[in-house]
Amino acid sequence: MMQKRYVSIWFRHLLADWQLIRRPELKDVPFVFGAPDHGRNMITAVSPLAHAQGIEVGMKAADAKAICPGLEVLDDKTGRAASLLKAIGEWCIRYSPIVMVDDFSTDGLFMDISGCTHLWGGEREYLKEIVSRLKTKGYTVRLAMADTPGAAWAIARFGKITPLIAPGDHASALLPLPPEALRLDEITLNKLRKLGFYQIKSFIGMPRSVLRRRFGEDFLTRLAQALGSSDEILKPLQVLEPFQQRLPCLEPIKTRNGIEIAITKLLENLCLHLQNEGKGLRSAVLTCYRIDGRVVQVNIGTNAATHNVSHLFKLFQLKIDQIRPALGIELFVLVAPKVDEVIPGQEALWTTKPGLNDQSVIRLLDRIAGKVGTGAIHRYIPATHYWPERSVKNCVTTTEKSGTDWRLDNPRPTELLSRPEAIEVMALIPDHPPKFFIYKGAKHDVVKADGPERIEREWWMDKGDHRDYYRVEDEQGRRYWLFRLGHYDGGQKYKWFIHGFFA
């Protein structure tokens, strides 16, 4: 079983750093963020210069100005820090697929980095890389790595020796730290101080029954989480897909050839996983994390489940021009959000009309869809309805089957209007085909006609008259599908419509 390792990132001045990134002119100005609270303006965040003058979070803005006359008070907004932390957490996904927001202190992140550090040359280099990148962006951070989230959180905020705790050493690293390192509530901390417990080693050896009686169950839970004897449930910013592959790059990828190599490697690993599970890809999303912090995505879809690497690569090749690497891409993530079971086809030498069961046809459709879009490709199957416009159904996949067969007893037009359109007709005898009709201002003389074919209305769905359909041909050889609505009545003007076109 892989050794679990976690990183805690503490943003010491999250909002202040964010403001300095936006307004560098405040670098030499002490400032704070304030928000109204019961009629008073309370400080919610403090800049390093303001903190150095004794201003703390939770003070009244008026008192802070008395301490520091040149203090600038900026308006804070509800949820601003949480939104900023979430955005930074999504950026950190390039270092680990599992990134969580610290719900206790709301100024930090957790990362499950199990199995990730070797991609950066080891744990120490991994921490250096993250600190360097965040510092370059303008954030002041402290990081720590340990076997449990609780231990990493404690070392990041209270550790004084090293941020890198070797596997198995987290318990001893916690001993000299204050009780605040266990993420306890203020009431429990006050009880510990009154009893003279200023370090974790002062009470860690006491019987659990005594600790539970004096400090409660939550105290024991936090202690157990830090020591690793109890699992801590953390909610990732992004839910991990079961079929996902990641490819970090030691050097940023800038060329088309490099992107193609990365896609090939990802597809090989993903398709091997799919093949072992007996599944095939129906859709895939490639996410490219650029070195400038921006994210580029392209996606593909298939008409049938497949784990054929070469075919999927050809689909991605059609989208590579949409990937703008800019200064370079440092992480590729390939996800298959939709997969289906793959049933191996039975080979037969005498098969001459495989139709949509032919993989070459399906691959051709996939490539056409990649070029012109899936909305340009349609497949229809018969539906169990009398009414012509309801008797066809647009399929979602090439494998969808119909519960009925196509009607072959009477010809049907190759192009059917979604809604019949009214026409003007002249017929010598009302129940006979028309001599001519006018459609969109153009007159069509009828030279041949066949019919009528009566189609009754589906009374269980709507009410109305039946239709009498005629197949007619005009003087230019064009064929149409016309119908008269309802019975002819000499005292009532009947209506004619055009509903389709024959090839």
Buried (B, 14 or more C-beta within 10 A) or exposed (E): EEEBBBBBBBBBBBBBBBBBEEEEEBEEBBBBBBBEEEEEBBBBBBBBBBBEBEBEEEBBBEEBBEEBEEBEBBEBEEEBBEEBBBEBBBBBBBBBBBBBBBEEEEBBBBBBBBEBBEBBEEBBEBBBBBBEBBEEBEBBBBBBBBBBBBBBBBBBBBBEEEBBBEEEBBBEBBEBBBBBBBBBEEEBBEBBEEEEBEBBEBBBEEEEEEBEEBBBEEBBBBBBBBBBEBEBEBEBBEEEBEBBBBBBBEEBBBEEEBBBEBBBBBBEBBBEBBBEBEBBBBEBBBBBBBBEEEBBEBBBBBBBBBBBBEBBBBBBBBBEEEBEBEEBBBBBBBBBBBBBEBEEEEEEEEEEEEEBBEBEBBBEBBBBBBEEEEEEEEBEBBBEBBBBEEBBBEBEEBBEEBEEEEEEEEEBBEEBBEEBEEBEBEBEEEEEBBBBBBBEEEEBEBEEBBBBBEBEBEEEEEEEEBBBBBBBBBEEEEBBBBBBBBEEEEEEEBBBBBBBBBE
